[in-house]
Amino acid sequence: MKQVVSRYGSGDSNIRSGQVVYQDLNISDGQLTQYRNGTKASPAYIQDSSGGKININRSINVNPNQLVGNQNQRPLQQKPVFNEPPLTVNHKVDNGHFYMSDLDQGGYKNVQMVVERDRSYMVATTTDGTVSRISPFGKGDTRLQANQRIERACEVKDSSIKPREEILVTQTQDEVVRTETHLNLSEHDPQNLIPFAPNPRLAQRRGRNSQNGKYGVISL
């Protein structure tokens, strides 16, 4: 039993009226290709009254891939360009509880800020040589394309994070290009991604000051 599995396209004016020409096909890498028996391509054929195949020496001037849509294909800009960020170093990262004190005392090396079009984050190499994410995700930069990101090598000194080298990474279909960037990145402060630990005493003092302001005596 035959079933139509494509939309209808244009015909071939070289085929006489009432004649039907068949071409067996394979599916390879999501594309329809001419069926091959070993190295030999299967020719087009017609069928006789009993259903037998009669090979014909002619090509079919119709591209079968234009008749069948491929739902697995996605526009180029939607395909993931870079690998996903590395796993977090521990559970405190995404909870926003990984602080500068953790970075100072953890023996991390190669601290780096990554800025992509839709997000930014910090990564570092742990004492066992694993590259891990050490910050929650921050805002991205819409000046970048989907196939671009900025890698900012950072220096951690005196409980502060200072970018010292900024490289624009562009991934094309064939290669990865690394160039110096001249974008103003002042709005992407790595210190916003890894804050200082809250000071309980300071929070209590601010709370008392707030209460004093609400209930203080005002002299007229």
N, CA, C and O of each residue as an XYZ file, in Angstrom:
880
protein
N       0.836     -1.194      0.000
C       0.000      0.000      0.000
C       0.872      1.245      0.000
O       1.732      1.406      0.866
N       0.653      2.117     -0.961
C       1.425      3.354     -1.063
C       0.672      4.495     -0.394
O      -0.559      4.531     -0.404
N       1.434      5.437      0.196
C       0.837      6.584      0.862
C       1.653      7.822      0.532
O       2.883      7.787      0.565
N       0.970      8.916      0.212
C       1.651     10.172     -0.090
C       2.145     10.781      1.215
O       1.359     10.972      2.143
N       3.447     11.091      1.299
C       4.028     11.623      2.534
C       4.672     12.996      2.303
O       5.464     13.453      3.126
N       4.341     13.640      1.207
C       4.889     14.969      0.928
C       3.805     15.839      0.315
O       2.737     15.358     -0.065
N       4.103     17.131      0.228
C       3.214     18.005     -0.517
C       3.437     17.777     -2.005
O       4.420     17.146     -2.393
N       2.543     18.280     -2.836
C       2.674     18.136     -4.274
C       3.553     19.248     -4.832
O       3.437     20.412     -4.447
N       4.430     18.861     -5.745
C       5.284     19.832     -6.418
C       5.030     19.833     -7.911
O       4.060     19.249     -8.393
N       5.911     20.494     -8.632
C       5.759     20.554    -10.088
C       6.108     19.207    -10.708
O       6.868     18.431    -10.129
N       5.565     18.937    -11.863
C       5.840     17.675    -12.548
C       6.993     17.804    -13.522
O       7.790     18.739    -13.441
N       7.075     16.860    -14.444
C       8.132     16.834    -15.443
C       7.475     16.728    -16.812
O       6.840     15.724    -17.134
N       7.634     17.764    -17.603
C       6.949     17.821    -18.896
C       7.493     16.801    -19.888
O       6.883     16.570    -20.932
N       8.642     16.182    -19.574
C       9.208     15.169    -20.462
C       8.540     13.804    -20.312
O       8.770     12.905    -21.121
N       7.713     13.651    -19.275
C       6.991     12.391    -19.069
C       5.644     12.495    -19.785
O       4.930     13.488    -19.647
N       5.314     11.467    -20.540
C       4.062     11.518    -21.290
C       2.860     11.359    -20.358
O       2.980     10.817    -19.259
N       1.735     11.825    -20.800
C       0.518     11.826    -20.007
C       0.158     10.411    -19.546
O       0.167      9.476    -20.346
N      -0.156     10.258    -18.271
C      -0.557      8.975    -17.705
C       0.594      8.124    -17.224
O       0.366      7.103    -16.575
N       1.832      8.509    -17.519
C       2.990      7.720    -17.107
C       3.474      8.170    -15.720
O       3.464      9.361    -15.411
N       3.893      7.221    -14.899
C       4.430      7.513    -13.566
C       5.846      6.959    -13.481
O       6.070      5.781    -13.760
N       6.806      7.803    -13.095
C       8.203      7.392    -12.957
C       8.554      7.379    -11.477
O       8.213      8.309    -10.746
N       9.233      6.325    -11.035
C       9.585      6.164     -9.626
C      11.099      6.262     -9.445
O      11.871      5.928    -10.344
N      11.502      6.725     -8.274
C      12.920      6.741     -7.900
C      13.028      6.355     -6.435
O      12.482      7.043     -5.572
N      13.729      5.258     -6.141
C      13.929      4.843     -4.757
C      14.947      5.766     -4.076
O      15.919      6.204     -4.690
N      14.696      6.047     -2.795
C      15.513      7.020     -2.070
C      16.013      6.453     -0.750
O      15.413      5.543     -0.177
N      17.125      7.011     -0.281
C      17.647      6.772      1.065
C      17.536      8.056      1.872
O      17.404      9.140      1.303
N      17.589      7.942      3.193
C      17.696      9.109      4.067
C      19.088      9.099      4.683
O      19.461      8.150      5.372
N      19.863     10.168      4.432
C      21.231     10.265      4.931
C      21.470     11.664      5.458
O      21.326     12.646      4.729
N      21.842     11.754      6.750
C      22.099     13.048      7.389
C      20.931     14.000      7.231
O      21.111     15.197      7.006
N      19.734     13.455      7.350
C      18.544     14.285      7.279
C      18.156     14.717      5.885
O      17.290     15.576      5.723
N      18.786     14.131      4.866
C      18.493     14.492      3.479
C      18.092     13.251      2.692
O      18.568     12.148      2.962
N      17.202     13.449      1.707
C      16.827     12.364      0.805
C      17.837     12.290     -0.327
O      18.109     13.282     -1.003
N      18.387     11.101     -0.522
C      19.371     10.895     -1.588
C      18.978      9.681     -2.421
O      18.199      8.837     -1.976
N      19.518      9.602     -3.623
C      19.208      8.487     -4.515
C      19.690      7.176     -3.901
O      20.821      7.083     -3.423
N      18.827      6.171     -3.919
C      19.165      4.871     -3.338
C      20.357      4.266     -4.061
O      20.439      4.306     -5.289
N      21.294      3.696     -3.277
C      22.487      3.092     -3.856
C      22.588      1.645     -3.393
O      22.379      1.337     -2.220
N      22.906      0.785     -4.314
C      23.163     -0.622     -4.018
C      24.669     -0.818     -4.109
O      25.213     -1.068     -5.185
N      25.341     -0.699     -2.951
C      26.788     -0.671     -2.962
C      27.245      0.688     -3.469
O      26.893      1.721     -2.900
N      28.032      0.685     -4.544
C      28.504      1.945     -5.133
C      27.650      2.382     -6.310
O      27.873      3.455     -6.870
N      26.692      1.580     -6.686
C      25.892      1.854     -7.879
C      24.562      2.481     -7.486
O      23.836      1.946     -6.648
N      24.245      3.631     -8.104
C      22.980      4.303     -7.825
C      21.843      3.578     -8.525
O      21.975      3.136     -9.666
N      20.723      3.466     -7.820
C      19.549      2.806     -8.391
C      18.906      3.719     -9.429
O      18.668      4.890     -9.134
N      18.613      3.221    -10.645
C      18.027      4.076    -11.668
C      16.536      4.305    -11.438
O      15.893      3.583    -10.677
N      16.003      5.314    -12.105
C      14.558      5.520    -12.087
C      13.893      4.369    -12.850
O      14.527      3.685    -13.653
N      12.590      4.176    -12.573
C      11.900      3.067    -13.235
C      10.412      3.363    -13.362
O       9.875      4.247    -12.695
N       9.770      2.611    -14.224
C       8.313      2.595    -14.317
C       7.851      1.186    -13.968
O       8.667      0.267    -13.886
N       6.571      1.012    -13.765
C       6.039     -0.306    -13.427
C       5.144     -0.818    -14.555
O       4.369     -0.067    -15.147
N       5.274     -2.130    -14.838
C       4.378     -2.724    -15.829
C       3.038     -3.074    -15.182
O       2.816     -2.777    -14.008
N       2.169     -3.689    -15.929
C       0.812     -3.969    -15.452
C       0.778     -4.912    -14.258
O      -0.191     -4.923    -13.499
N       1.844     -5.712    -14.087
C       1.891     -6.651    -12.962
C       2.638     -6.092    -11.756
O       2.779     -6.776    -10.742
N       3.119     -4.849    -11.857
C       3.861     -4.234    -10.752
C       5.350     -4.435    -10.830
O       6.068     -4.018     -9.922
N       5.844     -5.059    -11.882
C       7.280     -5.257    -12.035
C       7.991     -3.969    -12.419
O       7.390     -3.081    -13.024
N       9.272     -3.866    -12.069
C      10.053     -2.666    -12.349
C      10.687     -2.749    -13.731
O      11.238     -3.781    -14.114
N      10.601     -1.652    -14.470
C      11.280     -1.529    -15.752
C      12.185     -0.302    -15.660
O      11.714      0.835    -15.655
N      13.498     -0.553    -15.586
C      14.437      0.558    -15.469
C      14.395      1.426    -16.713
O      14.231      0.938    -17.832
N      14.550      2.737    -16.490
C      14.594      3.663    -17.622
C      15.851      4.508    -17.498
O      16.291      4.816    -16.390
N      16.412      4.871    -18.596
C      17.661      5.614    -18.634
C      17.353      7.118    -18.702
O      17.469      7.743    -19.756
N      16.967      7.668    -17.574
C      16.686      9.096    -17.520
C      16.744      9.551    -16.056
O      16.595      8.751    -15.133
N      16.962     10.839    -15.876
C      16.981     11.408    -14.529
C      15.649     12.081    -14.235
O      14.907     12.448    -15.147
N      15.360     12.235    -12.950
C      14.138     12.919    -12.534
C      14.501     14.346    -12.148
O      15.311     14.560    -11.245
N      13.913     15.311    -12.819
C      14.286     16.712    -12.627
C      13.491     17.366    -11.482
O      12.960     18.467    -11.628
N      13.425     16.673    -10.360
C      12.722     17.178     -9.185
C      13.573     16.871     -7.956
O      14.044     15.746     -7.787
N      13.769     17.875     -7.098
C      14.524     17.665     -5.857
C      13.563     17.203     -4.765
O      12.712     17.984     -4.337
N      13.674     15.955     -4.300
C      12.716     15.451     -3.309
C      12.782     16.191     -1.972
O      11.798     16.216     -1.232
N      13.948     16.800     -1.653
C      14.084     17.506     -0.384
C      13.241     18.774     -0.335
O      12.956     19.288      0.746
N      12.841     19.279     -1.498
C      11.987     20.453     -1.528
C      10.518     20.092     -1.311
O       9.679     20.974     -1.131
N      10.214     18.808     -1.329
C       8.837     18.360     -1.141
C       8.556     17.921      0.290
O       7.400     17.860      0.708
N       9.610     17.617      1.040
C       9.449     17.129      2.409
C      10.198     18.064      3.345
O      11.414     18.210      3.219
N       9.497     18.706      4.288
C      10.138     19.588      5.251
C      10.880     18.788      6.294
O      10.439     17.709      6.689
N      12.020     19.319      6.745
C      12.819     18.672      7.782
C      12.638     19.439      9.081
O      13.193     20.526      9.241
N      11.863     18.884     10.013
C      11.585     19.574     11.260
C      12.782     19.574     12.197
O      12.778     20.287     13.201
N      13.797     18.794     11.890
C      14.964     18.763     12.767
C      15.923     19.905     12.494
O      16.812     20.178     13.301
N      15.752     20.569     11.373
C      16.637     21.665     11.039
C      16.224     22.903     11.809
O      15.032     23.173     11.960
N      17.201     23.659     12.298
C      16.935     24.894     12.994
C      17.742     25.995     12.322
O      18.807     25.724     11.766
N      17.255     27.236     12.361
C      18.050     28.328     11.808
C      19.418     28.373     12.463
O      19.573     27.984     13.621
N      20.417     28.851     11.716
C      21.790     28.842     12.202
C      21.919     29.590     13.521
O      22.648     29.158     14.414
N      21.198     30.734     13.647
C      21.360     31.531     14.846
C      20.784     30.856     16.082
O      21.083     31.281     17.198
N      19.955     29.802     15.919
C      19.385     29.121     17.066
C      20.222     27.934     17.510
O      19.983     27.379     18.583
N      21.178     27.543     16.721
C      22.001     26.406     17.106
C      22.993     26.825     18.190
O      23.543     27.924     18.130
N      23.223     25.971     19.165
C      24.196     26.338     20.186
C      25.574     26.505     19.586
O      26.071     25.609     18.903
N      26.201     27.657     19.838
C      27.491     27.949     19.231
C      28.618     27.529     20.158
O      29.549     26.844     19.734
N      28.542     27.937     21.428
C      29.561     27.591     22.404
C      29.056     26.463     23.303
O      27.854     26.233     23.427
N      29.993     25.779     23.915
C      29.617     24.759     24.884
C      28.914     25.405     26.070
O      29.120     26.584     26.358
N      28.093     24.636     26.748
C      27.440     25.141     27.946
C      28.497     25.451     29.015
O      29.553     24.820     29.037
N      28.220     26.419     29.900
C      29.177     26.740     30.963
C      29.484     25.509     31.807
O      28.658     24.602     31.902
N      30.669     25.469     32.423
C      31.005     24.319     33.272
C      30.097     24.253     34.495
O      29.409     25.220     34.822
N      30.103     23.111     35.161
C      29.305     22.931     36.360
C      29.800     23.835     37.482
O      30.966     24.228     37.514
N      28.896     24.159     38.400
C      29.274     25.002     39.526
C      30.219     24.253     40.456
O      30.190     23.025     40.541
N      31.058     25.017     41.152
C      32.037     24.402     42.047
C      31.359     23.799     43.271
O      31.852     22.816     43.825
N      30.236     24.373     43.703
C      29.454     23.814     44.809
C      28.058     24.416     44.803
O      27.740     25.262     43.968
N      27.223     23.971     45.745
C      25.824     24.387     45.758
C      25.644     25.851     46.118
O      24.585     26.417     45.847
N      26.650     26.486     46.725
C      26.510     27.872     47.165
C      26.471     28.859     45.994
O      25.982     29.980     46.139
N      26.984     28.441     44.840
C      27.131     29.367     43.716
C      25.782     29.884     43.240
O      25.545     31.092     43.254
N      24.900     28.991     42.820
C      23.611     29.422     42.273
C      22.685     29.973     43.343
O      21.700     30.638     43.022
N      22.984     29.708     44.614
C      22.201     30.297     45.699
C      22.649     31.716     46.024
O      22.048     32.391     46.860
N      23.717     32.166     45.351
C      24.225     33.513     45.606
C      25.017     33.630     46.889
O      25.182     34.727     47.422
N      25.518     32.487     47.402
C      26.240     32.475     48.675
C      27.723     32.163     48.497
O      28.402     31.817     49.463
N      28.229     32.282     47.270
C      29.670     32.129     47.038
C      30.257     33.544     47.051
O      29.981     34.350     46.162
N      31.073     33.833     48.078
C      31.532     35.198     48.307
C      33.021     35.352     48.005
O      33.715     34.383     47.697
N      33.490     36.592     48.101
C      34.904     36.872     47.877
C      35.785     36.089     48.836
O      36.883     35.673     48.467
N      35.325     35.885     50.049
C      36.117     35.108     51.013
C      36.314     33.675     50.528
O      37.373     33.088     50.747
N      35.294     33.103     49.865
C      35.429     31.750     49.302
C      36.453     31.742     48.179
O      37.241     30.805     48.051
N      36.435     32.793     47.364
C      37.388     32.881     46.257
C      38.808     33.074     46.788
O      39.750     32.460     46.288
N      38.959     33.923     47.798
C      40.289     34.183     48.354
C      40.900     32.945     48.992
O      42.103     32.707     48.882
N      40.066     32.164     49.656
C      40.581     31.051     50.459
C      40.544     29.709     49.729
O      41.023     28.707     50.259
N      39.981     29.678     48.518
C      39.788     28.395     47.847
C      40.922     27.932     46.964
O      40.856     26.837     46.405
N      41.960     28.732     46.823
C      43.096     28.327     45.991
C      42.790     28.301     44.506
O      43.404     27.529     43.769
N      41.858     29.124     44.045
C      41.465     29.128     42.630
C      42.506     29.842     41.768
O      43.166     30.783     42.208
N      42.633     29.367     40.533
C      43.545     29.968     39.559
C      42.774     30.266     38.269
O      41.657     29.791     38.064
N      43.398     31.056     37.421
C      42.839     31.372     36.091
C      41.390     31.871     36.199
O      40.503     31.392     35.493
N      41.175     32.821     37.076
C      39.840     33.388     37.247
C      39.492     34.203     35.996
O      40.295     35.000     35.510
N      38.291     33.986     35.497
C      37.909     34.591     34.223
C      36.426     34.952     34.231
O      35.596     34.205     34.749
N      36.107     36.098     33.655
C      34.713     36.486     33.453
C      34.362     36.249     31.998
O      35.109     36.642     31.102
N      33.223     35.606     31.761
C      32.754     35.330     30.405
C      31.485     36.152     30.169
O      30.529     36.073     30.940
N      31.491     36.939     29.095
C      30.328     37.754     28.743
C      29.807     37.276     27.389
O      30.525     37.321     26.390
N      28.564     36.822     27.361
C      27.918     36.399     26.126
C      26.757     37.340     25.834
O      26.494     38.269     26.598
N      26.078     37.099     24.748
C      24.990     37.995     24.350
C      23.859     38.020     25.379
O      23.263     39.070     25.618
N      23.562     36.875     25.986
C      22.397     36.806     26.880
C      22.748     36.515     28.331
O      21.845     36.339     29.149
N      24.050     36.458     28.682
C      24.410     36.172     30.065
C      25.897     36.428     30.276
O      26.667     36.561     29.324
N      26.275     36.494     31.537
C      27.685     36.577     31.923
C      27.884     35.724     33.164
O      26.928     35.457     33.893
N      29.116     35.292     33.413
C      29.403     34.437     34.565
C      30.909     34.372     34.780
O      31.692     34.766     33.916
N      31.300     33.865     35.950
C      32.707     33.736     36.309
C      33.097     32.261     36.331
O      32.308     31.415     36.755
N      34.304     31.952     35.878
C      34.840     30.594     35.942
C      36.249     30.664     36.529
O      36.890     31.715     36.518
N      36.715     29.533     37.037
C      38.066     29.443     37.589
C      38.498     27.993     37.618
O      37.676     27.082     37.521
N      39.795     27.791     37.754
C      40.350     26.436     37.859
C      40.564     26.104     39.331
O      41.206     26.859     40.062
N      40.019     24.965     39.757
C      40.132     24.555     41.154
C      41.492     23.907     41.410
O      42.293     23.737     40.490
N      41.742     23.549     42.666
C      43.033     22.971     43.036
C      43.282     21.616     42.384
O      44.430     21.191     42.257
N      42.204     20.928     41.965
C      42.391     19.638     41.297
C      42.419     19.769     39.774
O      42.408     18.762     39.067
N      42.455     21.008     39.264
C      42.579     21.232     37.828
C      41.272     21.290     37.071
O      41.280     21.362     35.842
N      40.143     21.260     37.772
C      38.835     21.306     37.122
C      38.397     22.747     36.918
O      38.489     23.566     37.833
N      37.919     23.058     35.717
C      37.364     24.385     35.450
C      35.898     24.381     35.878
O      35.114     23.562     35.399
N      35.527     25.289     36.773
C      34.181     25.322     37.333
C      33.608     26.736     37.277
O      34.341     27.725     37.263
N      32.300     26.803     37.245
C      31.634     28.108     37.338
C      31.560     28.493     38.806
O      31.186     27.677     39.648
N      31.919     29.746     39.115
C      31.979     30.179     40.511
C      31.058     31.365     40.777
O      31.210     32.053     41.787
N      30.109     31.610     39.884
C      29.161     32.707     40.109
C      27.810     32.341     39.517
O      27.734     31.485     38.635
N      26.745     32.973     39.986
C      25.462     32.842     39.287
C      25.546     33.581     37.966
O      26.556     34.226     37.686
N      24.509     33.500     37.152
C      24.505     34.183     35.868
C      24.107     35.635     36.046
O      23.200     35.960     36.812
N      24.805     36.506     35.321
C      24.482     37.927     35.302
C      23.970     38.326     33.928
O      23.697     37.471     33.085
N      23.843     39.626     33.710
C      23.301     40.121     32.461
C      24.293     39.939     31.315
O      25.505     39.908     31.525
N      23.759     39.819     30.101
C      24.590     39.695     28.921
C      24.834     41.042     28.267
O      24.597     42.094     28.861
N      25.313     40.988     27.030
C      25.632     42.209     26.283
C      25.100     42.056     24.866
O      25.633     41.267     24.085
N      24.052     42.804     24.528
C      23.393     42.663     23.228
C      24.230     43.199     22.078
O      23.835     43.068     20.920
N      25.366     43.795     22.366
C      26.262     44.214     21.283
C      26.971     43.020     20.655
O      27.512     43.122     19.553
N      26.968     41.898     21.352
C      27.604     40.688     20.843
C      26.626     39.889     19.998
O      25.417     39.933     20.225
N      27.155     39.159     19.025
C      26.350     38.239     18.229
C      26.280     36.892     18.955
O      27.015     36.647     19.912
N      25.381     36.028     18.476
C      25.205     34.726     19.126
C      26.473     33.884     19.052
O      26.676     33.004     19.888
N      27.323     34.136     18.071
C      28.548     33.349     17.918
C      29.764     34.070     18.499
O      30.902     33.751     18.153
N      29.523     35.041     19.380
C      30.617     35.794     19.984
C      30.509     35.774     21.503
O      29.418     35.672     22.064
N      31.660     35.874     22.153
C      31.692     36.093     23.586
C      33.007     36.770     23.941
O      33.967     36.731     23.172
N      33.037     37.383     25.102
C      34.250     38.042     25.576
C      34.774     37.281     26.779
O      34.028     36.986     27.713
N      36.059     36.966     26.750
C      36.717     36.301     27.861
C      37.636     37.314     28.537
O      38.558     37.841     27.913
N      37.380     37.581     29.809
C      38.124     38.597     30.555
C      38.968     37.912     31.634
O      38.440     37.492     32.664
N      40.261     37.802     31.399
C      41.152     37.258     32.419
C      41.220     38.240     33.576
O      41.403     39.438     33.363
N      41.073     37.741     34.802
C      40.984     38.613     35.973
C      42.101     38.326     36.969
O      42.599     37.205     37.073
N      42.473     39.356     37.687
C      43.432     39.235     38.780
C      42.681     39.397     40.096
O      41.929     40.354     40.278
N      42.890     38.465     40.999
C      42.274     38.532     42.324
C      43.357     38.947     43.315
O      44.313     38.212     43.561
N      43.183     40.140     43.875
C      44.216     40.679     44.776
C      43.548     41.595     45.783
O      42.687     42.401     45.431
N      43.953     41.464     47.042
C      43.424     42.318     48.113
C      41.896     42.286     48.143
O      41.246     43.321     48.288
N      41.339     41.094     48.006
C      39.883     40.884     48.069
C      39.132     41.710     47.029
O      38.051     42.234     47.296
N      39.718     41.816     45.850
C      39.033     42.481     44.739
C      39.348     41.741     43.448
O      40.350     41.032     43.352
N      38.471     41.917     42.447
C      38.640     41.253     41.154
C      38.824     42.333     40.096
O      37.949     43.179     39.911
N      39.945     42.308     39.409
C      40.248     43.323     38.405
C      40.510     42.654     37.049
O      41.441     41.857     36.935
N      39.697     42.965     36.007
C      39.989     42.453     34.658
C      41.306     43.044     34.160
O      41.567     44.235     34.330
N      42.134     42.196     33.543
C      43.418     42.677     33.041
C      43.637     42.364     31.570
O      44.567     42.897     30.965
N      42.813     41.524     30.984
C      42.936     41.219     29.551
C      41.569     40.822     29.022
O      40.884     40.001     29.631
N      41.163     41.396     27.892
C      39.824     41.156     27.358
C      39.934     40.724     25.897
O      40.439     41.469     25.057
N      39.458     39.520     25.606
C      39.581     38.937     24.273
C      38.186     38.655     23.717
O      37.351     38.056     24.394
N      37.942     39.089     22.489
C      36.697     38.779     21.785
C      36.882     37.458     21.044
O      37.776     37.325     20.208
N      36.029     36.486     21.357
C      36.097     35.163     20.730
C      34.923     35.032     19.762
O      33.765     35.135     20.167
N      35.224     34.807     18.489
C      34.196     34.645     17.463
C      34.323     33.255     16.859
O      35.373     32.891     16.329
N      33.249     32.485     16.943
C      33.268     31.123     16.415
C      32.540     31.088     15.084
O      31.335     31.330     15.022
N      33.271     30.788     14.020
C      32.692     30.644     12.695
C      32.453     29.169     12.428
O      32.678     28.323     13.293
N      31.999     28.874     11.229
C      31.723     27.478     10.889
C      33.003     26.651     10.837
O      32.984     25.444     11.078
N      34.117     27.312     10.519
C      35.356     26.571     10.304
C      36.408     26.764     11.387
O      37.286     25.916     11.548
N      36.335     27.879     12.145
C      37.407     28.159     13.084
C      36.935     29.077     14.203
O      35.851     29.657     14.147
N      37.784     29.191     15.222
C      37.544     30.116     16.328
C      38.580     31.229     16.218
O      39.783     30.967     16.206
N      38.106     32.473     16.139
C      38.982     33.636     15.967
C      39.024     34.411     17.273
O      37.978     34.755     17.825
N      40.220     34.688     17.771
C      40.414     35.436     19.009
C      41.089     36.757     18.688
O      42.187     36.777     18.132
N      40.436     37.865     19.035
C      40.980     39.199     18.763
C      40.802     40.079     19.987
O      39.968     39.808     20.850
N      41.592     41.129     20.048
C      41.447     42.101     21.130
C      40.154     42.890     20.934
O      39.800     43.239     19.807
N      39.462     43.166     22.015
C      38.220     43.918     21.911
C      38.406     45.326     22.448
O      39.192     45.560     23.367
N      37.657     46.273     21.850
C      37.705     47.655     22.294
C      36.352     48.100     22.831
O      36.101     49.297     22.969
N      35.475     47.138     23.137
C      34.180     47.482     23.707
C      34.350     48.001     25.132
O      35.206     47.532     25.882
N      33.524     48.970     25.486
C      33.510     49.480     26.857
C      32.702     48.509     27.716
O      31.492     48.365     27.541
N      33.389     47.848     28.645
C      32.754     46.805     29.462
C      32.598     47.234     30.906
O      32.501     46.390     31.797
N      32.573     48.540     31.151
C      32.512     49.028     32.523
C      31.228     48.594     33.238
O      31.207     48.491     34.464
N      30.164     48.342     32.479
C      28.913     47.927     33.116
C      28.950     46.469     33.560
O      28.070     46.023     34.297
N      29.962     45.722     33.116
C      30.096     44.318     33.513
C      31.187     44.207     34.578
O      32.337     43.891     34.275
N      30.814     44.467     35.802
C      31.757     44.432     36.912
C      31.776     43.038     37.519
O      30.757     42.595     38.048
N      32.900     42.331     37.461
C      32.937     40.968     38.019
C      32.624     40.935     39.512
O      32.197     39.909     40.042
N      32.835     42.054     40.182
C      32.546     42.097     41.609
C      31.052     41.962     41.888
O      30.658     41.562     42.984
N      30.213     42.297     40.894
C      28.768     42.140     41.071
C      28.347     40.666     41.057
O      27.300     40.310     41.599
N      29.166     39.815     40.434
C      28.842     38.395     40.355
C      29.356     37.623     41.576
O      28.788     36.599     41.956
N      30.422     38.119     42.174
C      30.955     37.497     43.393
C      31.047     38.588     44.457
O      32.075     39.258     44.554
N      30.016     38.779     45.243
C      29.993     39.876     46.215
C      30.762     39.528     47.483
O      31.259     38.415     47.653
N      30.842     40.520     48.368
C      31.414     40.281     49.694
C      30.344     39.662     50.591
O      29.150     39.902     50.410
N      30.779     38.879     51.539
C      29.839     38.271     52.483
C      29.173     39.363     53.303
O      29.826     40.337     53.676
N      27.893     39.219     53.588
C      27.203     40.238     54.399
C      27.790     40.310     55.801
O      28.234     39.305     56.356
N      27.785     41.507     56.361
C      28.308     41.746     57.705
C      27.141     41.779     58.695
O      26.383     42.749     58.704
N      26.976     40.751     59.527
C      25.816     40.705     60.434
C      25.745     41.909     61.362
O      24.660     42.436     61.611
N      26.904     42.355     61.882
C      26.903     43.497     62.806
C      26.435     44.757     62.100
O      25.671     45.546     62.656
N      26.902     44.942     60.859
C      26.492     46.126     60.104
C      25.003     46.082     59.813
O      24.321     47.105     59.877
N      24.491     44.878     59.488
C      23.056     44.751     59.217
C      22.241     45.073     60.460
O      21.200     45.725     60.369
N      22.711     44.615     61.636
C      22.000     44.918     62.879
C      22.021     46.405     63.180
O      21.022     46.968     63.627
N      23.168     47.048     62.934
C      23.273     48.482     63.186
C      22.332     49.261     62.289
O      21.675     50.204     62.728
N      22.272     48.853     61.012
C      21.367     49.533     60.092
C      19.916     49.322     60.510
O      19.085     50.221     60.384
N      19.621     48.118     61.011
C      18.266     47.861     61.473
C      17.886     48.740     62.644
O      16.768     49.253     62.701
N      18.819     48.922     63.595
C      18.536     49.782     64.754
C      18.368     51.228     64.328
O      17.501     51.936     64.839
N      19.213     51.672     63.377
C      19.097     53.051     62.900
C      17.760     53.276     62.214
O      17.158     54.343     62.337
N      17.303     52.263     61.493
C      16.016     52.382     60.817
C      14.885     52.499     61.822
O      13.970     53.302     61.641
N      14.944     51.694     62.893
C      13.917     51.756     63.921
C      13.955     53.089     64.664
O      12.908     53.652     64.984
N      15.154     53.595     64.937
C      15.272     54.890     65.612
C      14.687     56.000     64.769
O      14.104     56.952     65.287
N      14.850     55.868     63.461
C      14.295     56.882     62.578
C      12.792     56.873     62.573
O      12.161     57.918     62.414
N      12.195     55.676     62.750
C      10.733     55.573     62.738
C      10.109     56.105     64.024
O       9.041     56.718     64.005
N      10.798     55.858     65.146
C      10.184     56.144     66.426
C      10.900     57.249     67.213
O      10.609     57.437     68.395
N      11.807     57.964     66.601
C      12.530     59.028     67.290
C      11.616     60.194     67.675
O      10.555     60.385     67.080
N      12.039     60.970     68.677
C      11.293     62.131     69.139
C      11.727     63.343     68.345
O      12.921     63.610     68.207
N      10.775     64.065     67.832
C      11.065     65.250     67.033
C      10.711     66.468     67.849
O       9.593     66.557     68.358
N      11.637     67.427     67.994
C      11.403     68.655     68.749
C      10.953     69.759     67.813
O      11.584     69.983     66.780
N       9.912     70.430     68.138
C       9.406     71.532     67.327
C       9.920     72.858     67.854
O       9.601     73.909     67.298
